[in-house]
Amino acid sequence: MDAATKSSLLWGVVGALSFLVLVQGYELFAARPIAATVKVGVALAVGVGATVLTTVARGRLPGNESH
């Protein structure tokens, strides 16, 4: 696996885990919990979105020397 693909996948993992941390913080203060299926579904969508966005934007960001 090349470094660019690995980097994009890791950013996807960071995005998904960050979302799950935010949901956990929300649930500490909310009266109603969020269903686990909703959490997992949205976390997967955020992870895929972050991965795709990282891949697409890699060559377009100013100051990026990886292209």
SEVO-740487 format. One record per atom (N, C-alpha, C, O, CB): residue number from 1; residue in three letters; x, y, z. Coordinates in steps of 0.1 Angstrom, whole numbers, plus 5000, padded with zeros to 4 digits. Last residue first. Glycine has a CB too. Layout:
N
num=NUM, residuo=ALA, east=X, north=Y, up=Z $
...
***
This chain:
67
num=67, residuo=HIS, east=5022, north=5159, up=4956 $
num=67, residuo=HIS, east=5016, north=5156, up=4943 $
num=67, residuo=HIS, east=5027, north=5155, up=4932 $
num=67, residuo=HIS, east=5024, north=5153, up=4920 $
num=67, residuo=HIS, east=5006, north=5166, up=4939 $
num=66, residuo=SER, east=5030, north=5167, up=4981 $
num=66, residuo=SER, east=5029, north=5153, up=4978 $
num=66, residuo=SER, east=5024, north=5149, up=4965 $
num=66, residuo=SER, east=5022, north=5138, up=4962 $
num=66, residuo=SER, east=5020, north=5146, up=4989 $
num=65, residuo=GLU, east=5031, north=5192, up=4991 $
num=65, residuo=GLU, east=5043, north=5188, up=4983 $
num=65, residuo=GLU, east=5042, north=5173, up=4979 $
num=65, residuo=GLU, east=5052, north=5168, up=4974 $
num=65, residuo=GLU, east=5056, north=5191, up=4990 $
num=64, residuo=ASN, east=5010, north=5219, up=4995 $
num=64, residuo=ASN, east=5011, north=5204, up=4995 $
num=64, residuo=ASN, east=5022, north=5200, up=4986 $
num=64, residuo=ASN, east=5021, north=5203, up=4974 $
num=64, residuo=ASN, east=4997, north=5198, up=4992 $
num=63, residuo=GLY, east=5006, north=5245, up=4991 $
num=63, residuo=GLY, east=5017, north=5242, up=5000 $
num=63, residuo=GLY, east=5018, north=5227, up=5002 $
num=63, residuo=GLY, east=5027, north=5222, up=5009 $
num=63, residuo=GLY, east=5015, north=5248, up=5014 $
num=62, residuo=PRO, east=4971, north=5243, up=4987 $
num=62, residuo=PRO, east=4983, north=5250, up=4986 $
num=62, residuo=PRO, east=4994, north=5246, up=4996 $
num=62, residuo=PRO, east=4991, north=5244, up=5007 $
num=62, residuo=PRO, east=4980, north=5266, up=4987 $
num=61, residuo=LEU, east=4956, north=5213, up=4975 $
num=61, residuo=LEU, east=4958, north=5222, up=4986 $
num=61, residuo=LEU, east=4971, north=5230, up=4984 $
num=61, residuo=LEU, east=4981, north=5224, up=4980 $
num=61, residuo=LEU, east=4959, north=5213, up=4999 $
num=60, residuo=ARG, east=4953, north=5195, up=4955 $
num=60, residuo=ARG, east=4947, north=5208, up=4953 $
num=60, residuo=ARG, east=4951, north=5218, up=4964 $
num=60, residuo=ARG, east=4948, north=5230, up=4963 $
num=60, residuo=ARG, east=4933, north=5207, up=4951 $
num=59, residuo=GLY, east=4961, north=5169, up=4959 $
num=59, residuo=GLY, east=4968, north=5177, up=4950 $
num=59, residuo=GLY, east=4964, north=5191, up=4948 $
num=59, residuo=GLY, east=4971, north=5199, up=4942 $
num=59, residuo=GLY, east=4967, north=5170, up=4937 $
num=58, residuo=ARG, east=4941, north=5162, up=4979 $
num=58, residuo=ARG, east=4955, north=5160, up=4982 $
num=58, residuo=ARG, east=4963, north=5169, up=4972 $
num=58, residuo=ARG, east=4972, north=5176, up=4977 $
num=58, residuo=ARG, east=4960, north=5146, up=4980 $
num=57, residuo=ALA, east=4914, north=5161, up=4975 $
num=57, residuo=ALA, east=4920, north=5174, up=4978 $
num=57, residuo=ALA, east=4935, north=5173, up=4980 $
num=57, residuo=ALA, east=4941, north=5184, up=4981 $
num=57, residuo=ALA, east=4914, north=5179, up=4991 $
num=56, residuo=VAL, east=4908, north=5134, up=4971 $
num=56, residuo=VAL, east=4905, north=5143, up=4961 $
num=56, residuo=VAL, east=4913, north=5156, up=4963 $
num=56, residuo=VAL, east=4918, north=5162, up=4954 $
num=56, residuo=VAL, east=4890, north=5146, up=4960 $
num=55, residuo=THR, east=4916, north=5122, up=4996 $
num=55, residuo=THR, east=4922, north=5117, up=4983 $
num=55, residuo=THR, east=4920, north=5128, up=4972 $
num=55, residuo=THR, east=4929, north=5130, up=4964 $
num=55, residuo=THR, east=4915, north=5104, up=4978 $
num=54, residuo=THR, east=4900, north=5135, up=5014 $
num=54, residuo=THR, east=4915, north=5136, up=5015 $
num=54, residuo=THR, east=4921, north=5132, up=5002 $
num=54, residuo=THR, east=4931, north=5138, up=4998 $
num=54, residuo=THR, east=4920, north=5127, up=5026 $
num=53, residuo=LEU, east=4875, north=5128, up=5005 $
num=53, residuo=LEU, east=4879, north=5142, up=5005 $
num=53, residuo=LEU, east=4894, north=5143, up=5006 $
num=53, residuo=LEU, east=4900, north=5152, up=4999 $
num=53, residuo=LEU, east=4872, north=5149, up=5016 $
num=52, residuo=VAL, east=4875, north=5100, up=5011 $
num=52, residuo=VAL, east=4874, north=5105, up=4997 $
num=52, residuo=VAL, east=4879, north=5119, up=4996 $
num=52, residuo=VAL, east=4886, north=5123, up=4986 $
num=52, residuo=VAL, east=4859, north=5104, up=4992 $
num=51, residuo=THR, east=4878, north=5100, up=5039 $
num=51, residuo=THR, east=4888, north=5093, up=5030 $
num=51, residuo=THR, east=4887, north=5099, up=5016 $
num=51, residuo=THR, east=4898, north=5102, up=5010 $
num=51, residuo=THR, east=4885, north=5078, up=5030 $
num=50, residuo=ALA, east=4856, north=5114, up=5047 $
num=50, residuo=ALA, east=4869, north=5120, up=5050 $
num=50, residuo=ALA, east=4880, north=5113, up=5041 $
num=50, residuo=ALA, east=4889, north=5120, up=5037 $
num=50, residuo=ALA, east=4872, north=5118, up=5065 $
num=49, residuo=GLY, east=4836, north=5097, up=5038 $
num=49, residuo=GLY, east=4836, north=5110, up=5033 $
num=49, residuo=GLY, east=4850, north=5117, up=5035 $
num=49, residuo=GLY, east=4856, north=5123, up=5026 $
num=49, residuo=GLY, east=4826, north=5119, up=5039 $
num=48, residuo=VAL, east=4841, north=5074, up=5053 $
num=48, residuo=VAL, east=4842, north=5073, up=5039 $
num=48, residuo=VAL, east=4843, north=5087, up=5033 $
num=48, residuo=VAL, east=4852, north=5089, up=5024 $
num=48, residuo=VAL, east=4830, north=5066, up=5033 $
num=47, residuo=GLY, east=4836, north=5085, up=5079 $
num=47, residuo=GLY, east=4849, north=5079, up=5076 $
num=47, residuo=GLY, east=4851, north=5079, up=5061 $
num=47, residuo=GLY, east=4862, north=5082, up=5056 $
num=47, residuo=GLY, east=4850, north=5066, up=5082 $
num=46, residuo=VAL, east=4809, north=5093, up=5077 $
num=46, residuo=VAL, east=4819, north=5103, up=5079 $
num=46, residuo=VAL, east=4833, north=5098, up=5076 $
num=46, residuo=VAL, east=4841, north=5105, up=5070 $
num=46, residuo=VAL, east=4819, north=5108, up=5094 $
num=45, residuo=ALA, east=4797, north=5068, up=5073 $
num=45, residuo=ALA, east=4796, north=5078, up=5062 $
num=45, residuo=ALA, east=4807, north=5089, up=5064 $
num=45, residuo=ALA, east=4812, north=5094, up=5054 $
num=45, residuo=ALA, east=4782, north=5084, up=5063 $
num=44, residuo=LEU, east=4804, north=5056, up=5097 $
num=44, residuo=LEU, east=4809, north=5050, up=5084 $
num=44, residuo=LEU, east=4808, north=5061, up=5073 $
num=44, residuo=LEU, east=4817, north=5062, up=5065 $
num=44, residuo=LEU, east=4801, north=5038, up=5081 $
num=43, residuo=ALA, east=4789, north=5072, up=5114 $
num=43, residuo=ALA, east=4804, north=5072, up=5116 $
num=43, residuo=ALA, east=4810, north=5066, up=5103 $
num=43, residuo=ALA, east=4821, north=5070, up=5099 $
num=43, residuo=ALA, east=4808, north=5063, up=5128 $
num=42, residuo=VAL, east=4763, north=5067, up=5106 $
num=42, residuo=VAL, east=4769, north=5080, up=5104 $
num=42, residuo=VAL, east=4784, north=5080, up=5105 $
num=42, residuo=VAL, east=4791, north=5087, up=5097 $
num=42, residuo=VAL, east=4763, north=5090, up=5114 $
num=41, residuo=GLY, east=4762, north=5039, up=5114 $
num=41, residuo=GLY, east=4760, north=5044, up=5101 $
num=41, residuo=GLY, east=4766, north=5057, up=5097 $
num=41, residuo=GLY, east=4772, north=5059, up=5087 $
num=41, residuo=GLY, east=4745, north=5044, up=5098 $
num=40, residuo=VAL, east=4767, north=5040, up=5142 $
num=40, residuo=VAL, east=4776, north=5033, up=5133 $
num=40, residuo=VAL, east=4775, north=5038, up=5119 $
num=40, residuo=VAL, east=4785, north=5039, up=5111 $
num=40, residuo=VAL, east=4774, north=5018, up=5134 $
num=39, residuo=LYS, east=4745, north=5056, up=5151 $
num=39, residuo=LYS, east=4759, north=5060, up=5153 $
num=39, residuo=LYS, east=4769, north=5054, up=5144 $
num=39, residuo=LYS, east=4777, north=5060, up=5138 $
num=39, residuo=LYS, east=4763, north=5056, up=5168 $
num=38, residuo=VAL, east=4724, north=5040, up=5142 $
num=38, residuo=VAL, east=4725, north=5054, up=5137 $
num=38, residuo=VAL, east=4740, north=5059, up=5139 $
num=38, residuo=VAL, east=4746, north=5064, up=5130 $
num=38, residuo=VAL, east=4715, north=5064, up=5144 $
num=37, residuo=THR, east=4728, north=5018, up=5158 $
num=37, residuo=THR, east=4728, north=5016, up=5143 $
num=37, residuo=THR, east=4730, north=5030, up=5137 $
num=37, residuo=THR, east=4737, north=5031, up=5127 $
num=37, residuo=THR, east=4716, north=5010, up=5138 $
num=36, residuo=ALA, east=4724, north=5028, up=5184 $
num=36, residuo=ALA, east=4737, north=5023, up=5180 $
num=36, residuo=ALA, east=4738, north=5022, up=5165 $
num=36, residuo=ALA, east=4749, north=5025, up=5159 $
num=36, residuo=ALA, east=4741, north=5010, up=5186 $
num=35, residuo=ALA, east=4704, north=5057, up=5189 $
num=35, residuo=ALA, east=4705, north=5043, up=5185 $
num=35, residuo=ALA, east=4719, north=5039, up=5180 $
num=35, residuo=ALA, east=4725, north=5047, up=5173 $
num=35, residuo=ALA, east=4694, north=5039, up=5175 $
num=34, residuo=ILE, east=4711, north=5079, up=5215 $
num=34, residuo=ILE, east=4710, north=5077, up=5200 $
num=34, residuo=ILE, east=4712, north=5062, up=5198 $
num=34, residuo=ILE, east=4720, north=5056, up=5204 $
num=34, residuo=ILE, east=4721, north=5086, up=5193 $
num=33, residuo=PRO, east=4691, north=5087, up=5244 $
num=33, residuo=PRO, east=4702, north=5082, up=5237 $
num=33, residuo=PRO, east=4700, north=5080, up=5222 $
num=33, residuo=PRO, east=4688, north=5080, up=5218 $
num=33, residuo=PRO, east=4706, north=5068, up=5243 $
num=32, residuo=ARG, east=4678, north=5117, up=5258 $
num=32, residuo=ARG, east=4675, north=5105, up=5250 $
num=32, residuo=ARG, east=4688, north=5100, up=5243 $
num=32, residuo=ARG, east=4695, north=5108, up=5237 $
num=32, residuo=ARG, east=4664, north=5108, up=5240 $
num=31, residuo=ALA, east=4690, north=5139, up=5271 $
num=31, residuo=ALA, east=4680, north=5130, up=5278 $
num=31, residuo=ALA, east=4678, north=5117, up=5271 $
num=31, residuo=ALA, east=4675, north=5107, up=5277 $
num=31, residuo=ALA, east=4667, north=5138, up=5280 $
num=30, residuo=ALA, east=4724, north=5147, up=5269 $
num=30, residuo=ALA, east=4711, north=5146, up=5263 $
num=30, residuo=ALA, east=4702, north=5136, up=5271 $
num=30, residuo=ALA, east=4707, north=5127, up=5278 $
num=30, residuo=ALA, east=4712, north=5140, up=5249 $
num=29, residuo=PHE, east=4750, north=5146, up=5280 $
num=29, residuo=PHE, east=4741, north=5157, up=5284 $
num=29, residuo=PHE, east=4727, north=5156, up=5279 $
num=29, residuo=PHE, east=4718, north=5163, up=5283 $
num=29, residuo=PHE, east=4747, north=5170, up=5279 $
num=28, residuo=LEU, east=4762, north=5124, up=5270 $
num=28, residuo=LEU, east=4764, north=5127, up=5284 $
num=28, residuo=LEU, east=4754, north=5137, up=5289 $
num=28, residuo=LEU, east=4750, north=5137, up=5301 $
num=28, residuo=LEU, east=4778, north=5132, up=5286 $
num=27, residuo=GLU, east=4757, north=5125, up=5243 $
num=27, residuo=GLU, east=4749, north=5116, up=5251 $
num=27, residuo=GLU, east=4751, north=5118, up=5266 $
num=27, residuo=GLU, east=4742, north=5114, up=5274 $
num=27, residuo=GLU, east=4752, north=5102, up=5247 $
num=26, residuo=TYR, east=4778, north=5142, up=5234 $
num=26, residuo=TYR, east=4764, north=5146, up=5234 $
num=26, residuo=TYR, east=4755, north=5138, up=5243 $
num=26, residuo=TYR, east=4746, north=5143, up=5250 $
num=26, residuo=TYR, east=4759, north=5146, up=5219 $
num=25, residuo=GLY, east=4800, north=5125, up=5238 $
num=25, residuo=GLY, east=4799, north=5137, up=5246 $
num=25, residuo=GLY, east=4785, north=5143, up=5246 $
num=25, residuo=GLY, east=4780, north=5148, up=5256 $
num=25, residuo=GLY, east=4808, north=5148, up=5241 $
num=24, residuo=GLN, east=4794, north=5106, up=5218 $
num=24, residuo=GLN, east=4795, north=5102, up=5232 $
num=24, residuo=GLN, east=4793, north=5114, up=5241 $
num=24, residuo=GLN, east=4787, north=5113, up=5252 $
num=24, residuo=GLN, east=4808, north=5095, up=5235 $
num=23, residuo=VAL, east=4796, north=5122, up=5196 $
num=23, residuo=VAL, east=4783, north=5116, up=5199 $
num=23, residuo=VAL, east=4783, north=5112, up=5214 $
num=23, residuo=VAL, east=4773, north=5114, up=5221 $
num=23, residuo=VAL, east=4780, north=5104, up=5190 $
num=22, residuo=LEU, east=4823, north=5128, up=5196 $
num=22, residuo=LEU, east=4814, north=5139, up=5197 $
num=22, residuo=LEU, east=4800, north=5134, up=5201 $
num=22, residuo=LEU, east=4793, north=5140, up=5209 $
num=22, residuo=LEU, east=4813, north=5146, up=5184 $
num=21, residuo=VAL, east=4833, north=5102, up=5192 $
num=21, residuo=VAL, east=4837, north=5109, up=5205 $
num=21, residuo=VAL, east=4827, north=5121, up=5207 $
num=21, residuo=VAL, east=4822, north=5123, up=5218 $
num=21, residuo=VAL, east=4851, north=5115, up=5204 $
num=20, residuo=LEU, east=4824, north=5097, up=5166 $
num=20, residuo=LEU, east=4819, north=5089, up=5177 $
num=20, residuo=LEU, east=4822, north=5095, up=5191 $
num=20, residuo=LEU, east=4814, north=5094, up=5200 $
num=20, residuo=LEU, east=4826, north=5075, up=5177 $
num=19, residuo=PHE, east=4839, north=5116, up=5152 $
num=19, residuo=PHE, east=4824, north=5117, up=5152 $
num=19, residuo=PHE, east=4819, north=5109, up=5164 $
num=19, residuo=PHE, east=4810, north=5114, up=5171 $
num=19, residuo=PHE, east=4818, north=5112, up=5139 $
num=18, residuo=SER, east=4864, north=5106, up=5156 $
num=18, residuo=SER, east=4861, north=5119, up=5161 $
num=18, residuo=SER, east=4846, north=5121, up=5162 $
num=18, residuo=SER, east=4841, north=5127, up=5172 $
num=18, residuo=SER, east=4867, north=5130, up=5152 $
num=17, residuo=LEU, east=4862, north=5082, up=5142 $
num=17, residuo=LEU, east=4864, north=5081, up=5156 $
num=17, residuo=LEU, east=4861, north=5095, up=5163 $
num=17, residuo=LEU, east=4856, north=5095, up=5174 $
num=17, residuo=LEU, east=4878, north=5077, up=5160 $
num=16, residuo=ALA, east=4860, north=5092, up=5115 $
num=16, residuo=ALA, east=4849, north=5084, up=5121 $
num=16, residuo=ALA, east=4851, north=5083, up=5137 $
num=16, residuo=ALA, east=4840, north=5084, up=5144 $
num=16, residuo=ALA, east=4850, north=5070, up=5116 $
num=15, residuo=GLY, east=4884, north=5107, up=5113 $
num=15, residuo=GLY, east=4871, north=5113, up=5111 $
num=15, residuo=GLY, east=4860, north=5105, up=5118 $
num=15, residuo=GLY, east=4852, north=5111, up=5125 $
num=15, residuo=GLY, east=4868, north=5116, up=5097 $
num=14, residuo=VAL, east=4903, north=5087, up=5115 $
num=14, residuo=VAL, east=4903, north=5098, up=5125 $
num=14, residuo=VAL, east=4890, north=5105, up=5124 $
num=14, residuo=VAL, east=4884, north=5109, up=5135 $
num=14, residuo=VAL, east=4915, north=5108, up=5121 $
num=13, residuo=VAL, east=4897, north=5071, up=5093 $
num=13, residuo=VAL, east=4896, north=5065, up=5106 $
num=13, residuo=VAL, east=4895, north=5076, up=5117 $
num=13, residuo=VAL, east=4887, north=5076, up=5126 $
num=13, residuo=VAL, east=4907, north=5056, up=5110 $
num=12, residuo=GLY, east=4904, north=5089, up=5073 $
num=12, residuo=GLY, east=4890, north=5084, up=5074 $
num=12, residuo=GLY, east=4887, north=5078, up=5088 $
num=12, residuo=GLY, east=4877, north=5081, up=5093 $
num=12, residuo=GLY, east=4887, north=5074, up=5063 $
num=11, residuo=TRP, east=4931, north=5092, up=5077 $
num=11, residuo=TRP, east=4922, north=5103, up=5079 $
num=11, residuo=TRP, east=4908, north=5099, up=5080 $
num=11, residuo=TRP, east=4900, north=5106, up=5088 $
num=11, residuo=TRP, east=4924, north=5114, up=5068 $
num=10, residuo=LEU, east=4938, north=5066, up=5070 $
num=10, residuo=LEU, east=4940, north=5070, up=5083 $
num=10, residuo=LEU, east=4932, north=5082, up=5087 $
num=10, residuo=LEU, east=4926, north=5083, up=5098 $
num=10, residuo=LEU, east=4954, north=5072, up=5086 $
num=9, residuo=LEU, east=4933, north=5067, up=5042 $
num=9, residuo=LEU, east=4925, north=5058, up=5051 $
num=9, residuo=LEU, east=4926, north=5061, up=5065 $
num=9, residuo=LEU, east=4917, north=5060, up=5073 $
num=9, residuo=LEU, east=4930, north=5043, up=5049 $
num=8, residuo=SER, east=4952, north=5086, up=5034 $
num=8, residuo=SER, east=4938, north=5088, up=5032 $
num=8, residuo=SER, east=4929, north=5080, up=5041 $
num=8, residuo=SER, east=4920, north=5084, up=5047 $
num=8, residuo=SER, east=4934, north=5086, up=5018 $
num=7, residuo=SER, east=4976, north=5072, up=5041 $
num=7, residuo=SER, east=4973, north=5085, up=5047 $
num=7, residuo=SER, east=4958, north=5088, up=5046 $
num=7, residuo=SER, east=4952, north=5092, up=5056 $
num=7, residuo=SER, east=4981, north=5096, up=5041 $
num=6, residuo=LYS, east=4974, north=5051, up=5023 $
num=6, residuo=LYS, east=4975, north=5048, up=5038 $
num=6, residuo=LYS, east=4971, north=5061, up=5045 $
num=6, residuo=LYS, east=4964, north=5060, up=5055 $
num=6, residuo=LYS, east=4989, north=5044, up=5042 $
num=5, residuo=THR, east=4976, north=5064, up=4999 $
num=5, residuo=THR, east=4964, north=5056, up=5002 $
num=5, residuo=THR, east=4963, north=5054, up=5017 $
num=5, residuo=THR, east=4953, north=5055, up=5023 $
num=5, residuo=THR, east=4964, north=5043, up=4995 $
num=4, residuo=ALA, east=5002, north=5075, up=5001 $
num=4, residuo=ALA, east=4990, north=5084, up=4999 $
num=4, residuo=ALA, east=4977, north=5076, up=5003 $
num=4, residuo=ALA, east=4969, north=5082, up=5009 $
num=4, residuo=ALA, east=4990, north=5088, up=4985 $
num=3, residuo=ALA, east=5019, north=5053, up=5003 $
num=3, residuo=ALA, east=5018, north=5062, up=5015 $
num=3, residuo=ALA, east=5006, north=5071, up=5013 $
num=3, residuo=ALA, east=4999, north=5074, up=5023 $
num=3, residuo=ALA, east=5030, north=5071, up=5016 $
num=2, residuo=ASP, east=5006, north=5022, up=4991 $
num=2, residuo=ASP, east=5014, north=5033, up=4990 $
num=2, residuo=ASP, east=5011, north=5043, up=5001 $
num=2, residuo=ASP, east=5000, north=5042, up=5007 $
num=2, residuo=ASP, east=5013, north=5040, up=4976 $
num=1, residuo=MET, east=5009, north=4988, up=5000 $
num=1, residuo=MET, east=5000, north=5000, up=5000 $
num=1, residuo=MET, east=5009, north=5012, up=5000 $
num=1, residuo=MET, east=5018, north=5014, up=5008 $
num=1, residuo=MET, east=4990, north=5000, up=5012 $
***
